Amino acid sequence: MELSTAYKKVILVLFVIVVLTAYGRAEDVTEVTNNICPVLTDEKVDSTIFTIYEGKRVYFCCNKCRRQFLAEPEKFVANLPQFASATAAGSEHDHQRDHGNGEHEFNLVVYLGKFHPLATHFPIALIITAFIFSAGAALTKKETYDNLSIKLTYLSALSALVTLLLGLAAGSSASYPSELKQYFEWHRLMGIGTTLAILFTASFARLCESRRTKVRILVFRGMLLVSAVAVGIAGHLGASLVFGPEHFAF
């Protein structure tokens, strides 16, 4: 049972992207421009926790403050020395801020990475729904459910690949405190592994569609189960980066 040439090419391209992007990113060396957190103004910053605001790096004491700043930046920008001149100038024309310079260049990769949280919903919903239909086919013996499951698996594979690429783009500029770095690494590895699992499941689904046998259908259902569990774990790790590892604590 050989994979089709098209799927082999997709998987090969995915591996190349993973090798070149996931672990080959270069870390920018940028001098800290604010030593005090703009949210908690009595706390020193952690140089590994930052965001890009209007082309400049803004550093924070913790990831929670970073999220709070991103929600309402105008509330805290006055506490930042890198924007002090613009604040003091008021309506006075600032040539660099109005016309831009090298620091204000649009970064397409970083921008695309912002769509990763939105995109994650699609492979999660599609692969789990595909498994539910497959389980329904096993219980009802209706081939229609298996057909729907196969089609949903194809869509899940496509959305998983797009989501992975957006995730790698987001990760290229991400920064987390020490207690979340391990979650980030596991989330990235699980995202890559889950995407590969879904791609292989979709490839096997094509074999089932071309010549359906009882054994192939059973294997396909098992692969769907593994993919559904994997996507759930990857999603949980991603949620831990946003809401913190104690989010589900009693």
Secondary structure as UniProt FT lines:
FT   HELIX           5..17
FT   HELIX           18..22
FT   TURN            41..42
FT   STRAND          46..53
FT   TURN            54..55
FT   STRAND          56..60
FT   HELIX           63..71
FT   HELIX           73..76
FT   HELIX           77..79
FT   HELIX           81..83
FT   HELIX           84..89
FT   TURN            90..91
FT   HELIX           95..99
FT   HELIX           102..104
FT   HELIX           108..113
FT   TURN            114..115
FT   HELIX           116..119
FT   HELIX           121..140
FT   HELIX           143..171
FT   TURN            172..173
FT   HELIX           178..210
FT   HELIX           214..243
FT   TURN            245..248
//
